[in-house]
């Protein structure tokens, strides 16, 4: 969830000449537009978690319907794009006058800062309480530790970093089902690195690792290598983005059809053709499988190629959100929680159950009759985005006007 500064562009849409990496605040708006799209989709997923009346996993083909499945499935694009563009942003930061030692220092401090935010402010947004005996490690955690790892890797050639990322993304599924004992590792370390799950951290506290580091590190390193494309001229970059996007999608279709490697959950024939298609595209996210990454980053690259032009009015709103990703993330969870609390009070008058993690479907503690159908979920989502836009626009303007170092940490 790193802010990505990209090469300055001329009025004709071509990259500036010498010094094309640029040190100005000019951006290639396609990057911010794509990130804005996935951010509003992320907000949709969290609104659905908080206010939906569904008490089951929307991806459970035995219970879901098409609209609910797609509402959840489309949000699969969020985390991979966040992490991928964080790597791209790290590469571009190194092309704006930073030495490798300076870039390593920035990545180390920012990565640790993100981990602290995940375990404090972000955790409060999820739970609305200060019982830190329960901690949760999700996408901000994964980006943070991946940046810490990248801080030690930036001294390698870019191609080597990208190659390591490809190995991690493509190869980690070969370790599915492998135990920590077999590898001679402490069980807690394997949970943090690969398998995910619960780690006892002492003093009666538990850490739930939803985003293990190694697979997401692979995505970030690939994104770092991808940053080199922004030094190419406009037409060549669009052509390469299209070829890469179609190539990733083609590889996904081929591997998924074989049903042998790349995802721990094979697809299967269902009662209808539509649900068979749902089974085909329902890839594993925790941790992200190879097929999950191919399925999401392939279309993302095509969107980057297609959107490499001036955005319209809606696009400009999305660009604004995309320019302040961490600011958006830190504010959207407590805002959704407060909105859900208000809706709960209007219907139930007792909101004590709201001082916990309400962002999970199927929680037995939710009162009978709590939640809304999907149409209501979408209305609440639009209201949340409307409330978020003014502060995001203000902060994007602040970052555009001032170059203070502390702003790069938000």
VODOVEX-834577 format. One line per field, with one value per residue (C-alpha): residue in three letters; residue number from 1; z, y, x. Coordinates in steps of 0.1 Angstrom, whole numbers, m for minus. Layout:
vopa	(ALA, ...) .
semi	(NUM, ...) .
w	(Z, ...) .
v	(Y, ...) .
u	(X, ...) .
END
This chain:
vopa	(UNK, UNK, UNK, UNK, UNK, UNK, UNK, UNK, UNK, UNK, UNK, UNK, UNK, UNK, UNK, UNK, UNK, UNK, UNK, UNK, UNK, UNK, UNK, UNK, UNK, UNK, UNK, UNK, UNK, UNK, UNK, UNK, UNK, UNK, UNK, UNK, UNK, UNK, UNK, UNK, UNK, UNK, UNK, UNK, UNK, UNK, UNK, UNK, UNK, UNK, UNK, UNK, UNK, UNK, UNK, UNK, UNK, UNK, UNK, UNK, UNK, UNK, UNK, UNK, UNK, UNK, UNK, UNK, UNK, UNK, UNK, UNK, UNK, UNK, UNK, UNK, UNK, UNK, UNK, UNK, UNK, UNK, UNK, UNK, UNK, UNK, UNK, UNK, UNK, UNK, UNK, UNK, UNK, UNK, UNK, UNK, UNK, UNK, UNK, UNK, UNK, UNK, UNK, UNK, UNK, UNK, UNK, UNK, UNK, UNK, UNK, UNK, UNK, UNK, UNK, UNK, UNK, UNK, UNK, UNK, UNK, UNK, UNK, UNK, UNK, UNK, UNK, UNK, UNK, UNK, UNK, UNK, UNK, UNK, UNK, UNK, UNK, UNK, UNK, UNK, UNK, UNK, UNK, UNK, UNK, UNK, UNK, UNK, UNK, UNK, UNK, UNK, UNK, UNK, UNK, UNK, UNK, UNK, UNK, UNK, UNK, UNK, UNK, UNK, UNK, UNK, UNK, UNK, UNK, UNK, UNK, UNK, UNK, UNK, UNK, UNK, UNK, UNK, UNK, UNK, UNK, UNK, UNK, UNK, UNK, UNK, UNK, UNK, UNK, UNK, UNK, UNK, UNK, UNK, UNK, UNK, UNK, UNK, UNK, UNK, UNK, UNK, UNK, UNK, UNK, UNK, UNK, UNK, UNK, UNK, UNK, UNK, UNK, UNK, UNK, UNK, UNK, UNK, UNK, UNK, UNK, UNK, UNK, UNK, UNK, UNK, UNK, UNK, UNK, UNK, UNK, UNK, UNK, UNK, UNK, UNK, UNK, UNK, UNK, UNK, UNK, UNK, UNK, UNK, UNK, UNK, UNK, UNK, UNK, UNK, UNK, UNK, UNK, UNK, UNK, UNK, UNK, UNK, UNK, UNK, UNK, UNK, UNK, UNK, UNK, UNK, UNK, UNK, UNK, UNK, UNK, UNK, UNK, UNK, UNK, UNK, UNK, UNK, UNK, UNK, UNK, UNK, UNK, UNK, UNK, UNK, UNK, UNK, UNK, UNK, UNK, UNK, UNK, UNK, UNK, UNK, UNK, UNK, UNK, UNK, UNK, UNK, UNK, UNK, UNK, UNK, UNK, UNK, UNK, UNK, UNK, UNK, UNK, UNK, UNK, UNK, UNK, UNK, UNK, UNK, UNK, UNK, UNK, UNK, UNK, UNK, UNK, UNK, UNK, UNK, UNK, UNK, UNK, UNK, UNK, UNK, UNK, UNK, UNK, UNK, UNK, UNK, UNK, UNK, UNK, UNK, UNK, UNK, UNK, UNK, UNK, UNK, UNK, UNK, UNK, UNK, UNK, UNK, UNK, UNK, UNK, UNK, UNK, UNK, UNK, UNK, UNK, UNK, UNK, UNK, UNK, UNK, UNK, UNK, UNK, UNK, UNK, UNK, UNK, UNK, UNK, UNK, UNK, UNK, UNK, UNK, UNK, UNK, UNK, UNK, UNK, UNK, UNK, UNK, UNK, UNK, UNK, UNK, UNK, UNK, UNK, UNK, UNK, UNK, UNK, UNK, UNK, UNK, UNK, UNK) .
semi	(1, 2, 3, 4, 5, 6, 7, 8, 9, 10, 11, 12, 13, 14, 15, 16, 17, 18, 19, 20, 21, 22, 23, 24, 25, 26, 27, 28, 29, 30, 31, 32, 33, 34, 35, 36, 37, 38, 39, 40, 41, 42, 43, 44, 45, 46, 47, 48, 49, 50, 51, 52, 53, 54, 55, 56, 57, 58, 59, 60, 61, 62, 63, 64, 65, 66, 67, 68, 69, 70, 71, 72, 73, 74, 75, 76, 77, 78, 79, 80, 81, 82, 83, 84, 85, 86, 87, 88, 89, 90, 91, 92, 93, 94, 95, 96, 97, 98, 99, 100, 101, 102, 103, 104, 105, 106, 107, 108, 109, 110, 111, 112, 113, 114, 115, 116, 117, 118, 119, 120, 121, 122, 123, 124, 125, 126, 127, 128, 129, 130, 131, 132, 133, 134, 135, 136, 137, 138, 139, 140, 141, 142, 143, 144, 145, 146, 147, 148, 149, 150, 151, 152, 153, 154, 155, 156, 157, 158, 159, 160, 161, 162, 163, 164, 165, 166, 167, 168, 169, 170, 171, 172, 173, 174, 175, 176, 177, 178, 179, 180, 181, 182, 183, 184, 185, 186, 187, 188, 189, 190, 191, 192, 193, 194, 195, 196, 197, 198, 199, 200, 201, 202, 203, 204, 205, 206, 207, 208, 209, 210, 211, 212, 213, 214, 215, 216, 217, 218, 219, 220, 221, 222, 223, 224, 225, 226, 227, 228, 229, 230, 231, 232, 233, 234, 235, 236, 237, 238, 239, 240, 241, 242, 243, 244, 245, 246, 247, 248, 249, 250, 251, 252, 253, 254, 255, 256, 257, 258, 259, 260, 261, 262, 263, 264, 265, 266, 267, 268, 269, 270, 271, 272, 273, 274, 275, 276, 277, 278, 279, 280, 281, 282, 283, 284, 285, 286, 287, 288, 289, 290, 291, 292, 293, 294, 295, 296, 297, 298, 299, 300, 301, 302, 303, 304, 305, 306, 307, 308, 309, 310, 311, 312, 313, 314, 315, 316, 317, 318, 319, 320, 321, 322, 323, 324, 325, 326, 327, 328, 329, 330, 331, 332, 333, 334, 335, 336, 337, 338, 339, 340, 341, 342, 343, 344, 345, 346, 347, 348, 349, 350, 351, 352, 353, 354, 355, 356, 357, 358, 359, 360, 361, 362, 363, 364, 365, 366, 367, 368, 369, 370, 371, 372, 373, 374, 375, 376, 377, 378, 379, 380, 381, 382, 383, 384, 385, 386, 387, 388, 389, 390, 391, 392, 393, 394, 395, 396, 397, 398, 399, 400, 401, 402, 403, 404, 405, 406, 407, 408, 409, 410) .
w	(0, m9, m27, m62, m78, m115, m144, m153, m185, m213, m224, m253, m230, m237, m210, m204, m219, m200, m163, m172, m137, m125, m91, m95, m80, m114, m116, m142, m133, m145, m114, m90, m109, m106, m69, m64, m80, m57, m27, m32, m38, m5, 12, m4, 10, 45, 44, 34, 63, 87, 77, 56, 69, 54, 81, 58, 36, 4, m16, m2, m33, m12, 3, m17, m47, m78, m67, m32, m46, m72, m46, m25, m54, m71, m40, m45, m67, m38, m18, m47, m64, m31, m25, m61, m64, m30, m47, m77, m55, m38, m71, m83, m50, m57, m90, m75, m61, m33, m29, m23, 14, 17, 0, 23, 54, 42, 35, 69, 89, 68, 69, 107, 110, 90, 113, 143, 126, 119, 155, 169, 149, 123, 150, 168, 137, 134, 171, 187, 220, 237, 245, 228, 238, 204, 175, 138, 110, 76, 45, 62, 82, 51, 32, 63, 67, 30, 29, 57, 37, 6, 25, 26, m10, m28, m31, m55, m93, m101, m122, m93, m70, m96, m102, m64, m64, m92, m74, m42, m61, m83, m59, m25, m33, m34, 3, 10, 37, 47, 85, 104, 121, 87, 78, 113, 120, 150, 145, 151, 124, 98, 107, 101, 70, 51, 66, 85, 116, 153, 172, 210, 216, 254, 283, 272, 238, 204, 170, 141, 109, 80, 56, 59, 47, 21, m6, m3, m3, m37, m50, m37, m52, m86, m83, m76, m108, m127, m118, m145, m171, m161, m177, m211, m236, m235, m265, m256, m220, m230, m254, m228, m202, m226, m234, m198, m187, m214, m207, m170, m177, m203, m178, m152, m176, m185, m150, m135, m163, m154, m118, m106, m92, m81, m58, m28, m37, m70, m90, m96, m117, m100, m105, m131, m156, m138, m105, m122, m134, m99, m87, m114, m104, m66, m59, m24, m8, 27, 17, m19, m43, m76, m95, m72, m81, m118, m119, m102, m115, m151, m154, m133, m159, m186, m167, m164, m201, m209, m184, m195, m205, m189, m166, m167, m137, m120, m127, m110, m79, m80, m86, m55, m34, m51, m41, m4, 1, 37, 48, 32, 48, 83, 81, 63, 90, 119, 97, 86, 122, 133, 105, 113, 150, 141, 119, 147, 173, 150, 148, 181, 205, 221, 204, 230, 205, 182, 205, 188, 153, 134, 100, 97, 85, 105, 140, 164, 188, 163, 174, 154, 125, 123, 89, 55, 21, m6, m20, 15, 16, m16, m4, 28, 7, m15, 16, 32, 0, m1, 35, 28, m3, 13, 38, 11, m13, 14, 23, m14, m18, 13, 0, m34, m19, 7, 5, 43, 49, 75, 49, 31, 61, 56) .
v	(0, 23, 56, 52, 82, 76, 92, 127, 129, 154, 170, 146, 116, 105, 100, 128, 124, 122, 118, 100, 86, 122, 138, 158, 148, 140, 106, 81, 82, 47, 34, 55, 47, 9, 13, 34, 7, m20, 2, 9, m28, m35, m11, m30, m63, m48, m32, m65, m82, m56, m51, m81, m105, m135, m159, m180, m177, m160, m183, m214, m228, m249, m218, m187, m171, m156, m119, m126, m148, m122, m94, m113, m128, m95, m82, m109, m84, m60, m75, m87, m53, m35, m56, m57, m19, m15, m33, m11, 20, 8, 4, 39, 54, 41, 59, 93, 102, 76, 56, 19, 24, 52, 31, 2, 25, 38, 4, m9, 19, 21, m17, m18, 12, m7, m37, m14, 1, m33, m44, m11, 13, m12, m37, m11, m4, m41, m46, m13, m25, m24, m61, m67, m104, m110, m96, m100, m99, m91, m72, m42, m67, m86, m55, m43, m75, m77, m42, m52, m82, m61, m36, m64, m74, m40, m44, m72, m66, m59, m90, m112, m96, m102, m138, m145, m131, m154, m184, m176, m170, m201, m225, m220, m243, m271, m267, m270, m296, m296, m293, m272, m303, m317, m286, m283, m249, m237, m241, m204, m194, m216, m201, m166, m175, m199, m217, m190, m197, m189, m182, m179, m148, m148, m131, m149, m132, m148, m136, m148, m147, m144, m132, m153, m135, m156, m157, m120, m112, m130, m107, m76, m86, m92, m58, m43, m59, m47, m11, m11, m10, 26, 37, 26, 49, 50, 28, 1, 0, m4, m32, m50, m46, m61, m91, m98, m95, m119, m142, m144, m151, m178, m195, m194, m210, m237, m246, m244, m266, m293, m292, m305, m277, m241, m242, m265, m266, m282, m270, m294, m297, m282, m284, m256, m242, m209, m225, m247, m215, m202, m233, m228, m192, m197, m199, m200, m167, m177, m179, m167, m196, m193, m195, m168, m145, m152, m148, m114, m98, m107, m86, m59, m55, m52, m25, m6, m8, 2, 31, 46, 78, 107, 96, 109, 123, 89, 81, 112, 102, 68, 85, 106, 74, 57, 85, 81, 43, 40, 71, 55, 21, 36, 55, 32, 5, 27, 46, 14, 2, 35, 33, m3, 7, 34, 10, m16, 10, 21, m15, m32, m3, m24, m21, m38, m66, m40, m37, m68, m79, m76, m80, m117, m135, m162, m149, m165, m135, m112, m107, m122, m100, m81, m71, m62, m78, m71, m40, m24, m34, m16, 16, 16, 11, 42, 62, 52, 62, 96, 102, 91, 113, 148, 138, 118, 147, 170, 147, 140, 178, 181, 155, 172, 205, 194, 171, 165, 132, 121, 122, 93, 72, 79) .
u	(0, 28, 24, 38, 55, 60, 78, 68, 47, 45, 13, 11, 11, 47, 72, 96, 130, 163, 157, 124, 121, 115, 115, 83, 50, 36, 21, 10, m27, m34, m15, m35, m67, m61, m53, m84, m105, m93, m96, m133, m137, m120, m144, m173, m160, m156, m190, m205, m187, m200, m237, m247, m274, m256, m243, m221, m190, m202, m178, m195, m211, m235, m252, m244, m261, m245, m248, m233, m205, m195, m196, m171, m150, m144, m126, m99, m82, m75, m47, m25, m27, m19, 11, 23, 22, 39, 69, 66, 66, 98, 115, 105, 116, 151, 151, 143, 177, 179, 210, 205, 215, 189, 163, 170, 167, 134, 120, 131, 116, 84, 80, 83, 59, 33, 36, 31, 0, m14, m12, m25, m47, m58, m66, m87, m107, m116, m125, m133, m118, m84, m82, m49, m49, m63, m42, m47, m21, m34, m24, m6, 14, 23, 34, 54, 74, 79, 94, 117, 129, 132, 154, 180, 175, 177, 215, 209, 203, 167, 164, 175, 149, 122, 134, 132, 97, 87, 102, 82, 49, 53, 69, 53, 24, 49, 52, 15, 10, 47, 50, 75, 89, 98, 117, 133, 116, 98, 60, 53, 78, 62, 28, 42, 61, 38, 9, m9, m29, m27, 5, 7, 28, 29, 11, m21, m21, m27, m18, m40, m18, m42, m15, 17, 47, 65, 38, 31, 68, 69, 42, 60, 93, 77, 61, 96, 109, 78, 87, 114, 87, 79, 112, 99, 81, 44, 35, 60, 49, 12, 21, 42, 14, m11, 12, 20, m16, m28, 1, m7, m44, m35, m12, m40, m65, m40, m29, m64, m78, m52, m63, m30, m8, m11, m40, m48, m85, m93, m123, m152, m183, m214, m251, m251, m226, m224, m215, m190, m174, m175, m157, m131, m123, m127, m89, m73, m63, m50, m22, m25, m20, m1, m34, m49, m21, m22, m60, m58, m26, m33, m64, m47, m20, m46, m64, m31, m27, m63, m63, m30, m49, m66, m94, m130, m150, m154, m119, m106, m125, m108, m74, m79, m85, m55, m31, m37, m40, m27, m48, m78, m71, m66, m99, m123, m124, m134, m158, m175, m176, m193, m218, m226, m230, m255, m275, m275, m287, m315, m328, m317, m309, m281, m247, m225, m219, m203, m173, m157, m147, m180, m162, m168, m199, m215, m208, m232, m231, m248, m284, m313, m324, m291, m279, m293, m298, m272, m290, m287, m250, m244, m262, m241, m209, m217, m224, m191, m172, m190, m179, m143, m139, m135, m108, m90, m91, m78, m49, m40, m38, m16, 8, 9, 18, 43, 73, 78, 94, 68, 41, 57, 48, 11) .
END
